[in-house]
Amino acid sequence: SQQGEEDPQALSIQEGENATMNCSYKTSKNNLQWYRQNSGRGLVHLILIRSNEREKHSGRLRVTLDTSKKSSSLLITASRAADTASYFCATRSYNTDKLIFGTGTRLQVFP
Amino acid sequence: DGGITQSPKYLFRKEGQNVTLSCEQNLNHDAMYWYRQDPGQGLRLIYYSQIVNDFQKGDIAEGYSVSREKKESFPLTVTSAQKNPTAFYLCASSIVASVNTGELFFGEGSRLTVL
């Protein structure tokens, strides 16, 4: 399988705490993307980090990328109950140009 | 509002029946995709289309068929040949498949249950 893997598979925290999710991928053409999925809903694009970038911020989100280790992390600071969702990383295959999704991290934020 | 509309949201099927899931987008995107999502397995690509009247198989195309007669529409048929069709199906689109960004826009999904 070409799928990446997120770690941990599940994460439970209290509101106000930070949540860190990691992604290991096998192939990436140009960039890495993170998506969010609320239960039973479609995915929503959160942030994209290019292969020549090491860190990127967007509001309470901070994403890092280490191309030598083929890994990325997503940090959500000062989490809220509304952040409860599954988070997926996605990379584009060199060979086929298809977007390949990881297996996801289920985040539960308790009020 | 621009977006992707999937229908129906819930669908029940008897074994041996074909069913068609609808996906319509008004974003004027060239590329459209169908993904299957099973618990704990993330998303797997079924079919994708980069242009009207053309489409390619993804990683798990067996038992599925698609058409792309119009830019805005990309219906997916789950045939009786699909051994385990119960899943959550997601349709997505993007401006062009192979640019550096390639952000995907997703519909709200269709949940198919085989009885």
Chai-1 contact restraints between the chains, C-beta under 6 A:
chainA,res_idxA,chainB,res_idxB,connection_type,confidence,min_distance_angstrom,max_distance_angstrom,comment,restraint_id
A,Q3,B,G42,contact,1.0,0.0,6.0,A-B,restraint_1
A,N30,B,N100,contact,1.0,0.0,6.0,A-B,restraint_2
A,R41,B,E108,contact,1.0,0.0,6.0,A-B,restraint_3
A,G42,B,L90,contact,1.0,0.0,6.0,A-B,restraint_4
A,G42,B,F106,contact,1.0,0.0,6.0,A-B,restraint_5
A,G42,B,G107,contact,1.0,0.0,6.0,A-B,restraint_6
A,G42,B,E108,contact,1.0,0.0,6.0,A-B,restraint_7
A,G42,B,G109,contact,1.0,0.0,6.0,A-B,restraint_8
A,L43,B,F106,contact,1.0,0.0,6.0,A-B,restraint_9
A,H45,B,E103,contact,1.0,0.0,6.0,A-B,restraint_10
A,D97,B,S98,contact,1.0,0.0,6.0,A-B,restraint_11
A,K98,B,L45,contact,1.0,0.0,6.0,A-B,restraint_12
A,F101,B,G42,contact,1.0,0.0,6.0,A-B,restraint_13
A,F101,B,L43,contact,1.0,0.0,6.0,A-B,restraint_14
A,G102,B,G42,contact,1.0,0.0,6.0,A-B,restraint_15
A,T103,B,G42,contact,1.0,0.0,6.0,A-B,restraint_16
A,G104,B,G42,contact,1.0,0.0,6.0,A-B,restraint_17
